[in-house]
Amino acid sequence: MPDPMWRKPGKLLGRVRAAVREGTAELRDPHTPDLPPVYAVRLGWRLQKAGDIEGARAAYTRAVASGHATYAPLAAVSLGPLLAGRGDVEGARAVLQVAIDSGHKDAAANGLLNLGLVLLNAGDTAGARAALELAVGTGRKSCVPSAAHYLGGLLKDAGDVEGARAAFRTAVDSGHKEHAPAAAFGLGVMLSEAGDAEAASSAWRRAARSGHPKWAPQAAGRLGLLLAKAGDLDGARDAFRIAVDSGHEDEAPWAAVRLGSVLQKSGDIDGARAAFRHAIDSGHPRYAPSASIDLGNLLAEQGDSVGARVCYRSAMDSDHADQRAGAAYILGTLLDSEGDLPGARAAFQTAIDFGDAGMVPRATFSLGGTLYQEGDLGGARAVFQRAVDSGHPVAAPGASYMLGEIMNDAGDLAGAQAAYQRTTDSNDPKVANPAHLALARLHVKNRDYAAARVAYQAVVDSGDEKRVPWAALRLGDLLKFAGDLPGAREAFRTACSYPGSRAAPEAAVALGLLLHEADDVQGARAAYQLAIDSGDRDEAPRAAVNLGRLLLETGDSSGARAAYEQAVAFHHARHSRWAEQILKHLGPVG
């Protein structure tokens, strides 16, 4: 007849705990013959918690082997993952099936949960999905939150957004202290990746409010990033503060750095400084030096160069390879801008010596620039060549351009042309276009006007607002020289379409002259007026003189007089004198 202790474990739980904790050596040994299953299960739990996995496995095995209606399936639930942990997936599957088939509702549900996790870890996603879906379908509070959470992650990875959303929602709505916030965080990540920012914000807010030591600060940080990107700086500030206040060893200092950036953008400079200082004081190996750099940048913008240098040097003293190299590079840039070329040179060399693969080419390029400014052309040339040899997508073409400048200044036109040509291979128009312009000038010097036109056209086609108007102006000059007047007019019109550039008024005058010669009076008049309205000190009076000439030719003497008087008003050394002489020739009005 079975021991009555086996049939009433609830009443005996205290006695079992005490027996396992304080009882005889036989009751604390999983290999004791005829160990009652109630003791075996409890002993397995204690041994597992203490880290004695082999002892726990032995205890659970004894309980499973007993065939007891209650303790055998409970032990099977715990034994399955231990077997899987030692690589015995099939053994785990078999023993978990004991729990699933037992008829014990909680053991069966948790057996499905653990089977799903075992199969998921083994790469059997189809089997894992089936088991987890069944576990969720049991409705048992002991396993549904966990099963739904893991099922949501599985479906998310499989691209089943709607299925994952439903599973995560089940876990979130359960209110489970662990799996609800974890699922809310995962749901937010998925929805954010799917482009549903509003729903992602809602999910992360729920996780952030949970107070969970891990998921709340992570969700708050993600929420802060999302809101900052959307321009909601107040919302981002509040979210980052949740993460900062959590005290999480990683998320809190990271969020403090982000909070500082948000406050800086909002104009709260004192708040930004405090946030950066909070991250620095955390001593975090990554985020403390990052905050030092950000604080240094803020101080530099505020004109506190001394404070900025202190911050940069603090980051340079850290053990974080990326941050210390970046700090040295920024320090070099600051010193260079202040005219402290020896200090800049030393800082750039330090950035190089740190050996960070991403920073070395950039610091090498900047070091070359410092040497160039100091007049050490030989040293600059050698350093620029190292930057070229690095193949860095920005530093290499930039250094190639500077080599071209050095060679051009030295009269090595062939070497300069080759260096400029290498630079034009860059995908960044801001890097390639200066080289195109330099090449065009070289081609003009060599009287290769066709090649020059190609170089200028490349800049025009790039859409680089800073350089397109000048390239279009020079392209128009070359096309006019080549007799392509329609092409020249189009190029000048392109330059005129950038009214903020000083090239625009010069192009307007050139366009006006072409249209004047083509007897397009209205077009010429409009072009000249564009140049006059620009107020350019050279081209505006020049355009006024040409407009006066145009109007005289068309018989509009009063309009011509007004144009010449406008030219005089600019007080230009040459064009205003011409206008005065013409006005004298025209005589008094009437």
JODAMO-V53652 format. One record per residue. N is the residue number from 1. SS is DSSP state (H for helix, E for strand, - for the rest). NEAR is the number of other C-alpha atoms within 12 Angstrom. Layout:
BEGIN
[[N/SS/NEAR] [N/SS/NEAR]]
END
This chain:
BEGIN
[[1/-/6] [2/-/12] [3/-/14] [4/H/13] [5/H/20] [6/H/28] [7/H/19] [8/-/18] [9/H/24] [10/H/16] [11/H/14] [12/H/18] [13/H/19] [14/H/17] [15/H/19] [16/H/28] [17/H/25] [18/H/18] [19/H/24] [20/H/30] [21/H/22] [22/H/15] [23/-/16] [24/-/14] [25/-/15] [26/-/20] [27/-/29] [28/-/32] [29/-/33] [30/-/36] [31/-/25] [32/-/21] [33/-/17] [34/-/19] [35/-/32] [36/-/38] [37/H/40] [38/H/45] [39/H/44] [40/H/47] [41/H/46] [42/H/41] [43/H/45] [44/H/44] [45/H/34] [46/H/29] [47/H/27] [48/H/26] [49/H/16] [50/-/13] [51/-/14] [52/-/19] [53/H/25] [54/H/24] [55/H/29] [56/H/36] [57/H/40] [58/H/34] [59/H/45] [60/H/46] [61/H/38] [62/H/36] [63/H/43] [64/H/37] [65/H/26] [66/H/28] [67/-/24] [68/-/30] [69/-/29] [70/-/30] [71/H/41] [72/H/41] [73/H/42] [74/H/46] [75/H/50] [76/H/53] [77/H/49] [78/H/48] [79/H/50] [80/H/43] [81/H/39] [82/H/37] [83/H/30] [84/H/29] [85/H/23] [86/-/18] [87/-/17] [88/-/19] [89/H/28] [90/H/20] [91/H/24] [92/H/35] [93/H/37] [94/H/27] [95/H/41] [96/H/43] [97/H/33] [98/H/38] [99/H/39] [100/H/34] [101/-/24] [102/-/29] [103/-/20] [104/-/25] [105/H/26] [106/H/29] [107/H/38] [108/H/40] [109/H/41] [110/H/46] [111/H/47] [112/H/51] [113/H/48] [114/H/47] [115/H/51] [116/H/45] [117/H/43] [118/H/40] [119/H/34] [120/H/30] [121/H/22] [122/-/23] [123/-/15] [124/-/19] [125/H/26] [126/H/21] [127/H/25] [128/H/32] [129/H/39] [130/H/25] [131/H/38] [132/H/41] [133/H/37] [134/H/28] [135/H/38] [136/H/37] [137/H/25] [138/-/27] [139/-/25] [140/-/25] [141/-/26] [142/-/25] [143/-/39] [144/H/40] [145/H/40] [146/H/42] [147/H/49] [148/H/52] [149/H/45] [150/H/46] [151/H/49] [152/H/44] [153/H/40] [154/H/39] [155/H/32] [156/H/31] [157/H/22] [158/-/17] [159/-/17] [160/-/21] [161/H/29] [162/H/19] [163/H/25] [164/H/35] [165/H/38] [166/H/25] [167/H/39] [168/H/43] [169/H/40] [170/H/35] [171/H/40] [172/H/38] [173/H/27] [174/H/29] [175/-/25] [176/-/27] [177/-/24] [178/-/24] [179/H/39] [180/H/39] [181/H/41] [182/H/43] [183/H/48] [184/H/53] [185/H/45] [186/H/43] [187/H/51] [188/H/44] [189/H/39] [190/H/35] [191/H/31] [192/H/26] [193/H/21] [194/-/19] [195/-/15] [196/-/19] [197/H/27] [198/H/20] [199/H/25] [200/H/33] [201/H/38] [202/H/28] [203/H/39] [204/H/43] [205/H/38] [206/H/34] [207/H/44] [208/H/39] [209/H/29] [210/-/32] [211/-/26] [212/-/30] [213/-/28] [214/-/28] [215/H/37] [216/H/42] [217/H/42] [218/H/44] [219/H/47] [220/H/52] [221/H/45] [222/H/44] [223/H/48] [224/H/43] [225/H/36] [226/H/35] [227/H/31] [228/H/28] [229/H/18] [230/-/16] [231/-/16] [232/-/21] [233/H/28] [234/H/25] [235/H/28] [236/H/36] [237/H/39] [238/H/31] [239/H/41] [240/H/43] [241/H/38] [242/H/39] [243/H/44] [244/H/37] [245/H/28] [246/H/31] [247/-/26] [248/-/28] [249/-/25] [250/-/26] [251/H/36] [252/H/39] [253/H/41] [254/H/43] [255/H/48] [256/H/51] [257/H/45] [258/H/45] [259/H/47] [260/H/43] [261/H/37] [262/H/36] [263/H/33] [264/H/29] [265/H/22] [266/-/21] [267/-/17] [268/-/20] [269/H/23] [270/H/20] [271/H/26] [272/H/33] [273/H/35] [274/H/25] [275/H/39] [276/H/42] [277/H/31] [278/H/33] [279/H/40] [280/H/34] [281/H/22] [282/-/29] [283/-/26] [284/-/29] [285/-/26] [286/-/28] [287/H/37] [288/H/39] [289/H/42] [290/H/45] [291/H/44] [292/H/50] [293/H/44] [294/H/41] [295/H/46] [296/H/38] [297/H/35] [298/H/35] [299/H/27] [300/H/26] [301/H/17] [302/-/18] [303/-/15] [304/-/17] [305/H/23] [306/H/20] [307/H/25] [308/H/33] [309/H/35] [310/H/24] [311/H/37] [312/H/41] [313/H/31] [314/H/32] [315/H/39] [316/H/36] [317/-/26] [318/-/30] [319/-/20] [320/-/24] [321/H/28] [322/H/29] [323/H/35] [324/H/39] [325/H/40] [326/H/43] [327/H/43] [328/H/49] [329/H/43] [330/H/38] [331/H/44] [332/H/40] [333/H/37] [334/H/33] [335/H/29] [336/H/28] [337/H/21] [338/-/18] [339/-/16] [340/-/20] [341/H/28] [342/H/21] [343/H/27] [344/H/34] [345/H/39] [346/H/27] [347/H/36] [348/H/42] [349/H/32] [350/H/31] [351/H/41] [352/H/35] [353/H/23] [354/H/30] [355/-/24] [356/-/24] [357/H/20] [358/H/25] [359/H/34] [360/H/35] [361/H/39] [362/H/40] [363/H/45] [364/H/47] [365/H/46] [366/H/44] [367/H/47] [368/H/44] [369/H/41] [370/H/36] [371/H/32] [372/H/27] [373/H/25] [374/H/21] [375/-/15] [376/-/20] [377/H/25] [378/H/20] [379/H/24] [380/H/32] [381/H/33] [382/H/25] [383/H/37] [384/H/41] [385/H/33] [386/H/30] [387/H/36] [388/H/32] [389/H/22] [390/H/26] [391/-/26] [392/-/27] [393/-/26] [394/-/31] [395/H/36] [396/H/39] [397/H/41] [398/H/45] [399/H/45] [400/H/46] [401/H/44] [402/H/46] [403/H/43] [404/H/38] [405/H/35] [406/H/34] [407/H/25] [408/H/25] [409/H/18] [410/-/16] [411/-/14] [412/-/17] [413/H/25] [414/H/21] [415/H/24] [416/H/31] [417/H/37] [418/H/27] [419/H/37] [420/H/40] [421/H/34] [422/H/32] [423/H/39] [424/-/37] [425/-/27] [426/-/27] [427/-/17] [428/-/22] [429/H/28] [430/H/26] [431/H/32] [432/H/37] [433/H/39] [434/H/39] [435/H/42] [436/H/43] [437/H/41] [438/H/36] [439/H/43] [440/H/37] [441/H/31] [442/H/36] [443/H/27] [444/H/24] [445/H/16] [446/-/16] [447/-/14] [448/-/18] [449/H/26] [450/H/22] [451/H/26] [452/H/34] [453/H/37] [454/H/26] [455/H/37] [456/H/43] [457/H/36] [458/H/29] [459/H/40] [460/H/35] [461/H/22] [462/H/26] [463/-/24] [464/-/25] [465/H/25] [466/H/24] [467/H/36] [468/H/41] [469/H/39] [470/H/40] [471/H/45] [472/H/50] [473/H/42] [474/H/38] [475/H/45] [476/H/42] [477/H/35] [478/H/34] [479/H/28] [480/H/26] [481/H/19] [482/-/18] [483/-/14] [484/-/18] [485/H/24] [486/H/20] [487/H/25] [488/H/33] [489/H/37] [490/H/29] [491/H/40] [492/H/41] [493/H/38] [494/H/35] [495/H/43] [496/H/37] [497/-/28] [498/-/31] [499/-/26] [500/-/20] [501/-/26] [502/H/27] [503/H/36] [504/H/41] [505/H/42] [506/H/41] [507/H/45] [508/H/51] [509/H/44] [510/H/41] [511/H/44] [512/H/41] [513/H/36] [514/H/36] [515/H/30] [516/H/30] [517/H/19] [518/-/17] [519/-/17] [520/-/18] [521/H/28] [522/H/19] [523/H/26] [524/H/34] [525/H/36] [526/H/28] [527/H/40] [528/H/44] [529/H/35] [530/H/35] [531/H/42] [532/H/35] [533/H/25] [534/H/30] [535/-/28] [536/-/31] [537/-/26] [538/-/26] [539/H/36] [540/H/38] [541/H/41] [542/H/45] [543/H/47] [544/H/48] [545/H/45] [546/H/44] [547/H/45] [548/H/41] [549/H/35] [550/H/36] [551/H/27] [552/H/23] [553/H/18] [554/-/19] [555/-/14] [556/-/17] [557/H/24] [558/H/22] [559/H/23] [560/H/30] [561/H/34] [562/H/26] [563/H/37] [564/H/40] [565/H/29] [566/H/33] [567/H/43] [568/H/31] [569/H/24] [570/-/30] [571/-/23] [572/-/25] [573/-/17] [574/-/19] [575/H/30] [576/H/30] [577/H/23] [578/H/27] [579/H/35] [580/H/29] [581/H/19] [582/H/27] [583/H/28] [584/H/16] [585/H/13] [586/H/21] [587/-/13] [588/-/11] [589/-/13] [590/-/7]]
END
